Amino acid sequence: MPRPKQRTPELRAQLLDCALTLFEQDGPRAVTARAVAAAANSSVPAVYELFGDKQGLARALFFAGFRRLHARFETLEQVDSESRDARAELEATWWAIRSFAGDHPALAQLMFGRAFTEFAPGPEDLRAGDGTRRHIVGRVRRYLAPFDDAPSPTDAAHLLLATAQGLALQEQGGWLGQSEASRRRRWQLGLDCWLRGVVSND
């Protein structure tokens, strides 16, 4: 009889989940083939066969992060499918970005910064974020549609995401205040400034 397949998609998913747990608990240095294999009750050769090396693990985490963020955006799109309030939909996206960064700070740093020195995403890797970019640009485009003097939706979306990334980094570092009320107020101020500044007559 043929030997049962050892390197299954289920094992890959289990190893990736363990790598994600190690990464979010202890940072990128904790994500080694040996540590991931031990956490999954698997073997180091299995990790190397399925992911290649630490860079491969980092790339898999990078893609997993965008899948999780995109899943949140898809939930918003289902909830808002009958809404015609472009501003409310854009605000919902803004708060979804904040909640994701708060729930997964290490992943957010990997996706939008450089958490692993071994991994710098190339052009093909960056395509992992295509779904999230389409969602954000689409909502910005809808919001800007009524304004004749509006900037490029892509440019405005870059500015929106950069503002959110900066606030998320500040919040993770404890610089946005000690209370949830103060932190949320400053996130709201960041959004309000974007909304007022992106079109001159808003």
Sequence and secondary structure as in RCSB ss.txt:
>XXXX:A:sequence
MPRPKQRTPELRAQLLDCALTLFEQDGPRAVTARAVAAAANSSVPAVYELFGDKQGLARALFFAGFRRLHARFET
LEQVDSESRDARAELEATWWAIRSFAGDHPALAQLMFGRAFTEFAPGPEDLRAGDGTRRHIVGRVRRYLAPFDDA
PSPTDAAHLLLATAQGLALQEQGGWLGQSEASRRRRWQLGLDCWLRGVVSND
>XXXX:A:secstr
     SS HHHHHHHHHHHHHHHHHH GGG  HHHHHHHTT  HHHHHHHH SHHHHHHHHHHHHHHHHHHHHHH
HHHHTTT   HHHHHHHHHHHHHHHHHH HHHHHHHHS   TT    HHHHGGGHHHHHHHHHHHHHHHTT TT 
  HHHHHHHHHHHHHHHHHHHHTT S SSHHHHHHHHHHHHHHHHHHHSTT 
